[in-house]
Amino acid sequence: MVNVSLDEHVGHDGARLILLAGPRSFCAGVERAIEIVERALGMRGAPVYVRKQIVHNVSVVDDLARRGAVFVEELDEVPDGATVVFSAHGVSPAVREEAARRRLDVIDGTCPLVAKVHAKARRFAAGGDTVVLVGHAGHEEVEGTLGEAPDSMVLVSTADEVRRLSPADPRQVSYLTQTTLAVDETAEVVDALRERFPLLREPSSEDICYATTNRQNALDAIVSEADLVLVVGSANSSNSVRLVELSRRRGTPAELIDGAGDIRPEWLEGVRTIGLTAGASAPPGLVTEVVSALGEFGPVSVEERRVTRETTHFELPTAVRGDAERPTAGRRS
């Protein structure tokens, strides 16, 4: 494989151009969640149980599983009294109550930005609102948020679904959104809510997280120049799938790949410029491997286009803080 640095422009005459979107790959919430599992394994030893995938990425989950993390779908798979980590996507109060009843040793990996949406749901519901959650059915984050006020919340995904809503009191409606949605599509749904419910109560701050927004903006900055966009991320990663959809809506073919091994030579036929990005749960090392793999199909020139720099950092839960050396979650391969 060719050895290509992502830190500087690499030029070759007649080379295929790779435009790297920045920011890309891990966000602060993902780094925090991975580090929680790493530290739990270091401090308590294997096995450490994790409810659902800690983040939606095959490479991350496989790596942690090799090191002793045991991923389960529900808490009934966890032995009484064992250590269990809740994933970054959050859980409902019912799950927390079951864990307490089972005397499980819980370490909460919920992204702080998801936790803020949960708090808003409780507050709106306590005020007597019908709370409209804009999101995708079946996603773990959505299930956890709906569980905060199941009798007061309703899920919608499209503007058409908004038009079919029948709240008990149209004057008492508020909305929240999943943190990993497409910004432009979500705006259409919110506009429909505002039109339908003139007294609509809105969250005081944006629910779609900074990392999702930044990665969409970064891709938007390069997509018009690309003949093909490759998004590194797993199929169950909402923010990664949104990046693929964004590219296609802009008229540029796009493919979602877990890693370099998923690249198909036929995708590259006639392609001179490739846009490359990665979802917030995809390790940055996978992007390096994709660039290297693309170099096997001919010389490449790499250029990064960065729209902003991210400096967000979230504190770890008390249970896994200590004097141990900080794991290198953000630099994993």
Secondary structure, DSSP 8 states (H G I E B T S, - for coil): -----SSS-B--TT-EEEEEEES-S--HHHHHHHHHHHHHHHHH-S-EEEES-SSS-HHHHHHHHHTTEEEESSGGGS-TT-EEEE-TT---HHHHHHHHHTT-EEEE---HHHHHHHHHHHHHHHTT-EEEEES-TT-HHHHHHHTTSTTTEEEE-SHHHHHT---S-TTSEEEEE-TTS-HHHHHHHHHHHHHH-TT-B--SS--S-HHHHHHHHHHHTTGGG-SEEEEES-TT-HHHHHHHHHHHHTT--EEEESSGGG--GGGGTT--EEEEEE-TTS-HHHHHHHHHHHGGGS-EEEEEEES----------GGG-SSS----GGG--
